[in-house]
Amino acid sequence: RARGLAEGCAGPSGKAVAELVQAAAGPGSASGTLDCVLDVLQECNIFVPGESLTHLLTDCAKRQDVARAQRLEALARGRWPGGGGTLPFPAYDPLLKLYTQV
């Protein structure tokens, strides 16, 4: 379903992806919404913009949600444009805080 939507189009802008991710992770969103959005983004080979990634990882650190942080980290390392497995610099801070708390 998502693959069909992504075929033949240039893809969403970084701002649109950021807004989608933040809405899926925001207060009032149904449980599992963010995971569904991440599944679609991964399937369509669309990366999460750096600012949104940092925001999500910060939320993971506050909640001590290691599993989601690891998923976001793996997704970002595999998809970050030109990154070769690196993350945007601001994303390391919440990861370091999370991994030193657990």
ABEGO torsion letter per residue (X at the ends): XAAAAABGBAEBBAAAAAAAAAAAABBGBBBGAAAAAAAAAAAAGBBBBAAAAAAAAAAAAAAGBAAAAAAAAAAAAAABBGAGGBBBAAAAAAAAAAAAAX
